[in-house]
Amino acid sequence: MKRVCVYCGSSPGSDPAFLRAATALGEGIARRGLGLVYGGASVGTMGAIADGALRGGGEVIGVIPDFLEKLELAHRGLTTLHVVSSMHERKAKMAELSDAFVALPGGYGTLEELTEALTWSQLGLHQKACAVLDVAGFYGHFVAFLDHAVQAGMLRPGFRAMLLVEREPEALLDRLAAYTPPRVPRILDATKV
């Protein structure tokens, strides 16, 4: 693992723990000699994780669509900033540059990015770890929903197990470092759960 993609928000959120966790995760990524790939903004938890990694001397690669870059949300102190033409291109570039995916607390965009990475893993399109940093229990209801989907026969237990969940940045980084991709079927049989 050389680079970690972190999906996070342009908002700082209402709990100061969100910014603290973003900063700590950025610092931890840099301390381990890993690169950070993220959405390229200077605000919210995105700005906090980038600043934490930069302060630690880490490589920080931002990927931002041109319409957001024009709003002056782009972080100007990064190692590399890729300006792309669409949100789809942003996600593809972030995935191409990364060896693992992590979601911090965030909104629709963060959740969509995380679930897309999980779906790609389920389909065997990549074998990269997917995880959430469950800061202050932020992802508790989402994890409970996934467990419900298993009970309802809509998600295989093996696919549910693809999502790593940790509450502390260092524990999460340890799990990513030890990650072994699960064996998944190449072709999904929709009749078997």
Number of C-alpha atoms within 10 A of each C-alpha: 15 14 20 26 23 30 25 29 24 20 16 21 15 8 10 9 13 26 23 17 24 29 23 19 26 29 24 21 28 22 14 13 16 18 26 26 27 28 27 28 26 21 17 18 26 28 25 26 30 33 22 23 27 21 13 17 15 24 19 27 22 27 25 28 20 17 14 17 17 10 8 12 16 24 20 13 13 19 13 15 20 18 18 18 13 14 17 10 15 22 20 12 17 23 19 10 18 19 20 23 25 25 22 27 25 21 13 9 14 19 18 12 19 22 15 13 24 24 15 13 21 23 16 17 12 16 21 24 25 24 24 23 26 22 21 14 12 16 20 12 10 12 16 11 12 19 17 13 15 17 12 11 11 14 16 17 15 14 19 16 13 20 20 17 20 19 16 15 22 15 13 21 20 11 16 21 14 11 16 11 12 16 11 15 10 10 9 12 8 7 5 9 14
